[in-house]
Amino acid sequence: MAGLKKLTYLRVDRREFTHALRTTVAAMASFLVARWFGLPESYWASVSTLIVMQSTVGAAWAVSKDRLAGTALGAAAGGILATDAAENVALFGVGLFALGVLCAILRLRRSAYRYAGITLAIVMLIVRTQPAWIIAFHRFIEISVGIAIGLIVTALWPESEAQFAAGRASDR
């Protein structure tokens, strides 16, 4: 029976093969959708999908809510703060602290704050050719596309708790 769970020609556990296949399909789909919408940094959609795809359906939903909320807060703060003060490290620090306090007030988890801070850093500290609010908007949309595709694939092609646990055990 154990032999049936192996893809004999590759000597790869079928769970791992399937996980790699569904993750690849989702990441490619999110990249292509973001590219179809003309988003300038479509790779962020794939990165978000990769994060979502490493979880079970229930865990993916929690990760996705945190990432979406954090990205929205970070993009809004970055779009506002960087409009007249791009690459201002002091203002970045103030904004980062304010996001931490805001996330606490809103009772968001620390991972939402992490994503808010990452987005704030990207919007405020990168060299850009467009206004900060456009960069912030694109970032939010790119992340949202990745989350949506990841959740859709995770829901339509779920990985069982047992498969997920077996995959996590092989990470050690």
C-alpha positions as CSV (number, residue, x, y, z in Angstrom):
1,M,0.0,0.0,0.0
2,A,2.8,2.4,0.8
3,G,4.2,1.9,-2.7
4,L,0.9,3.2,-4.1
5,K,1.5,6.5,-2.4
6,K,4.8,7.0,-4.2
7,L,5.2,8.1,-7.7
8,T,7.6,5.3,-8.5
9,Y,9.2,6.9,-11.5
10,L,10.1,10.0,-9.5
11,R,10.3,8.5,-6.0
12,V,8.3,11.4,-4.8
13,D,5.5,11.1,-2.3
14,R,2.2,11.8,-4.1
15,R,1.1,14.4,-1.4
16,E,4.2,16.4,-2.1
17,F,3.8,16.1,-5.9
18,T,0.2,17.3,-5.6
19,H,1.1,20.1,-3.3
20,A,3.8,21.3,-5.7
21,L,1.3,21.1,-8.6
22,R,-1.5,23.0,-6.9
23,T,0.8,25.6,-5.6
24,T,2.4,26.1,-9.0
25,V,-1.0,26.3,-10.8
26,A,-2.2,28.9,-8.2
27,A,0.9,31.1,-8.3
28,M,1.0,31.1,-12.1
29,A,-2.7,31.9,-12.3
30,S,-2.4,34.8,-9.9
31,F,0.6,36.2,-11.8
32,L,-1.3,36.0,-15.1
33,V,-4.4,37.6,-13.7
34,A,-2.4,40.5,-12.2
35,R,-0.6,40.8,-15.5
36,W,-3.9,40.8,-17.4
37,F,-5.1,43.7,-15.3
38,G,-1.9,45.5,-16.2
39,L,-0.5,45.7,-12.7
40,P,3.2,46.8,-12.8
41,E,4.5,44.4,-10.2
42,S,2.5,41.3,-10.9
43,Y,5.0,39.1,-9.0
44,W,3.4,40.4,-5.7
45,A,0.3,38.5,-6.6
46,S,2.3,35.2,-6.9
47,V,4.1,35.9,-3.6
48,S,0.8,36.4,-1.8
49,T,-0.6,33.2,-3.4
50,L,2.5,31.3,-2.3
51,I,1.9,32.4,1.3
52,V,-1.8,31.4,1.2
53,M,-1.1,28.1,-0.4
54,Q,1.1,26.9,2.4
55,S,-2.0,26.5,4.7
56,T,-5.1,24.4,5.0
57,V,-8.4,26.1,4.0
58,G,-9.1,27.3,7.6
59,A,-5.6,28.6,8.2
60,A,-5.5,30.1,4.7
61,W,-8.5,32.2,5.6
62,A,-6.9,33.5,8.8
63,V,-3.6,34.3,7.0
64,S,-5.5,36.0,4.2
65,K,-7.6,38.2,6.5
66,D,-4.4,39.4,8.2
67,R,-2.5,40.0,5.0
68,L,-5.4,41.8,3.4
69,A,-6.1,44.0,6.4
70,G,-2.4,44.7,7.0
71,T,-1.8,45.5,3.3
72,A,-4.8,47.9,3.2
73,L,-3.6,49.7,6.3
74,G,0.0,49.9,5.2
75,A,-0.9,51.0,1.7
76,A,-3.3,53.7,3.0
77,A,-0.6,55.0,5.4
78,G,2.1,54.8,2.9
79,G,0.0,56.6,0.2
80,I,-0.7,59.4,2.6
81,L,2.7,59.7,4.3
82,A,4.8,59.4,1.2
83,T,2.9,61.8,-0.9
84,D,5.1,64.7,0.2
85,A,7.8,62.9,2.2
86,A,9.1,60.0,0.2
87,E,12.0,58.1,1.7
88,N,11.7,60.1,5.0
89,V,13.0,57.7,7.6
90,A,11.7,59.6,10.6
91,L,8.2,59.8,9.1
92,F,8.5,56.1,8.2
93,G,9.2,55.3,11.9
94,V,6.3,57.4,13.1
95,G,4.0,55.7,10.6
96,L,5.2,52.2,11.5
97,F,4.6,52.9,15.2
98,A,1.2,54.3,14.5
99,L,0.3,51.2,12.4
100,G,1.2,49.0,15.4
101,V,-1.0,51.0,17.7
102,L,-3.8,51.1,15.2
103,C,-3.6,47.3,14.7
104,A,-3.8,46.8,18.4
105,I,-6.8,49.2,18.7
106,L,-8.5,47.3,15.9
107,R,-7.7,44.0,17.7
108,L,-5.8,42.7,14.6
109,R,-3.2,40.0,15.1
110,R,0.5,40.8,14.9
111,S,0.7,39.2,11.5
112,A,-1.6,42.0,10.2
113,Y,0.8,44.6,11.7
114,R,3.7,42.7,10.0
115,Y,2.0,43.0,6.6
116,A,1.1,46.6,7.3
117,G,4.7,47.4,8.1
118,I,6.0,45.6,5.0
119,T,3.6,47.5,2.8
120,L,4.4,50.8,4.4
121,A,8.2,50.2,3.8
122,I,7.6,49.3,0.2
123,V,5.5,52.3,-0.5
124,M,7.6,54.8,1.5
125,L,11.1,53.6,1.0
126,I,11.4,52.6,-2.7
127,V,12.5,54.9,-5.4
128,R,9.6,55.4,-7.7
129,T,8.5,57.2,-10.8
130,Q,4.8,57.4,-10.0
131,P,3.0,59.1,-7.1
132,A,3.0,57.2,-3.8
133,W,-0.7,56.7,-3.8
134,I,-0.5,54.9,-7.2
135,I,2.2,52.6,-5.9
136,A,0.1,52.0,-2.7
137,F,-3.0,51.2,-4.8
138,H,-1.2,48.8,-7.1
139,R,0.4,47.0,-4.1
140,F,-3.0,46.5,-2.5
141,I,-4.6,45.2,-5.7
142,E,-1.6,42.9,-6.5
143,I,-1.8,41.4,-3.0
144,S,-5.6,41.1,-3.2
145,V,-5.4,39.2,-6.5
146,G,-2.9,36.8,-5.0
147,I,-5.0,36.2,-1.9
148,A,-8.2,35.7,-3.9
149,I,-6.6,33.2,-6.3
150,G,-4.9,31.4,-3.4
151,L,-8.2,31.1,-1.5
152,I,-10.1,29.9,-4.6
153,V,-7.6,27.2,-5.4
154,T,-7.3,26.2,-1.7
155,A,-11.1,25.9,-1.6
156,L,-11.6,24.1,-4.9
157,W,-8.5,21.9,-4.6
158,P,-8.1,21.4,-0.8
159,E,-5.4,19.7,1.0
160,S,-6.7,17.5,3.8
161,E,-5.5,18.1,7.3
162,A,-3.7,14.8,7.2
163,Q,-1.9,15.7,4.0
164,F,-1.0,19.1,5.4
165,A,0.3,17.6,8.7
166,A,2.4,15.1,6.7
167,G,3.8,17.9,4.7
168,R,4.7,19.9,7.8
169,A,6.4,16.9,9.3
170,S,8.6,16.5,6.2
171,D,9.7,20.2,6.7
172,R,11.7,19.1,9.8
